[in-house]
């Protein structure tokens, strides 16, 4: 569980920091941050169960990857329009 967090959380936080530095809407930045937090919490809860619930693991990773993908696309947007 810790390995997964250590792999994805730092990259997601860096992407979110760059989104904020690019002056995107604070509401958007907060929504992405909450998506990441919810995803990591759901994933951790799913992994911590005695009988692991893969649906929660998958839901947590989907939220995590979605926050990362939206952040990356927002940052790449200006370069893709050229």
LUMZARO-544355 format. One record per residue (C-alpha): residue number from 1; residue in three letters; y, z, x. Coordinates in pm, 1 decimal, m for minus. Each point is the difference from the previous one (the first is absolute). Layout:
% residues N
KOLVO:k:r:yy:zz:xx
KOLVO:NUM:ALA:Y:Z:X
...
% end
This chain:
% residues 82
KOLVO:k:r:yy:zz:xx
KOLVO:1:UNK:0.0:0.0:0.0
KOLVO:2:UNK:244.3:87.1:277.1
KOLVO:3:UNK:m75.6:m322.4:185.8
KOLVO:4:UNK:96.5:m207.0:m300.7
KOLVO:5:UNK:326.8:190.2:m39.2
KOLVO:6:UNK:79.2:m35.8:370.5
KOLVO:7:UNK:m57.7:m375.7:m18.4
KOLVO:8:UNK:211.1:m84.3:m303.4
KOLVO:9:UNK:264.3:267.5:m55.3
KOLVO:10:UNK:201.1:m57.0:322.0
KOLVO:11:UNK:27.1:m374.4:m58.3
KOLVO:12:UNK:95.2:51.4:m363.8
KOLVO:13:UNK:266.7:255.4:92.4
KOLVO:14:UNK:146.8:m233.3:262.2
KOLVO:15:UNK:11.0:m285.3:m251.4
KOLVO:16:UNK:168.2:225.0:m256.3
KOLVO:17:UNK:254.6:115.0:256.1
KOLVO:18:UNK:89.6:m362.2:75.4
KOLVO:19:UNK:30.1:m75.9:m371.8
KOLVO:20:UNK:245.1:289.1:m30.6
KOLVO:21:UNK:192.9:m110.4:310.6
KOLVO:22:UNK:39.3:m346.8:m154.0
KOLVO:23:UNK:194.8:164.6:m285.4
KOLVO:24:UNK:m241.5:m84.0:m280.4
KOLVO:25:UNK:47.8:186.2:m325.4
KOLVO:26:UNK:m61.7:374.3:36.3
KOLVO:27:UNK:m202.1:m15.4:m322.7
KOLVO:28:UNK:m228.2:m262.8:156.3
KOLVO:29:UNK:m40.8:202.6:319.1
KOLVO:30:UNK:m83.3:312.5:m199.4
KOLVO:31:UNK:m249.6:m189.3:m215.5
KOLVO:32:UNK:m176.3:m135.3:309.7
KOLVO:33:UNK:m6.1:345.8:157.9
KOLVO:34:UNK:m147.5:157.0:m313.0
KOLVO:35:UNK:m255.2:m280.8:m16.7
KOLVO:36:UNK:m106.1:80.8:356.1
KOLVO:37:UNK:m13.0:375.4:m65.2
KOLVO:38:UNK:m199.6:m46.2:m320.7
KOLVO:39:UNK:m237.0:m240.6:170.4
KOLVO:40:UNK:m68.8:232.2:289.7
KOLVO:41:UNK:m46.0:301.7:m231.7
KOLVO:42:UNK:m238.4:m186.2:m230.9
KOLVO:43:UNK:m198.2:m131.3:295.0
KOLVO:44:UNK:m23.7:346.7:156.5
KOLVO:45:UNK:m113.4:153.5:m329.3
KOLVO:46:UNK:m264.5:m268.6:m45.7
KOLVO:47:UNK:m137.7:52.7:349.9
KOLVO:48:UNK:1.9:379.9:m25.9
KOLVO:49:UNK:m230.5:17.9:m301.8
KOLVO:50:UNK:m356.6:114.7:60.4
KOLVO:51:UNK:m120.1:m315.0:m173.6
KOLVO:52:UNK:253.7:m246.7:135.6
KOLVO:53:UNK:179.6:m196.4:m271.7
KOLVO:54:UNK:42.3:m352.9:131.7
KOLVO:55:UNK:227.4:m94.7:m289.3
KOLVO:56:UNK:258.2:251.6:123.0
KOLVO:57:UNK:m39.1:m117.0:358.7
KOLVO:58:UNK:56.1:m360.1:m106.5
KOLVO:59:UNK:294.4:89.5:m224.9
KOLVO:60:UNK:159.9:194.7:284.5
KOLVO:61:UNK:m40.4:m284.1:245.3
KOLVO:62:UNK:133.0:m252.8:m251.7
KOLVO:63:UNK:316.5:208.4:m42.4
KOLVO:64:UNK:33.7:41.5:376.8
KOLVO:65:UNK:m50.0:m370.6:72.6
KOLVO:66:UNK:230.8:m99.4:m284.8
KOLVO:67:UNK:282.5:215.0:138.6
KOLVO:68:UNK:m57.3:m148.3:345.3
KOLVO:69:UNK:m20.2:m358.3:m128.0
KOLVO:70:UNK:315.6:25.5:m211.1
KOLVO:71:UNK:186.0:155.3:293.2
KOLVO:72:UNK:m116.1:m274.1:235.2
KOLVO:73:UNK:93.2:m275.5:m245.3
KOLVO:74:UNK:344.4:150.5:m56.3
KOLVO:75:UNK:57.8:5.1:374.8
KOLVO:76:UNK:m133.1:m354.5:48.0
KOLVO:77:UNK:192.8:m140.9:m296.1
KOLVO:78:UNK:308.4:m112.8:192.8
KOLVO:79:UNK:m215.3:m175.4:258.9
KOLVO:80:UNK:m213.0:m177.8:m258.2
KOLVO:81:UNK:304.0:m152.9:m174.1
KOLVO:82:UNK:109.6:m193.5:308.1
% end
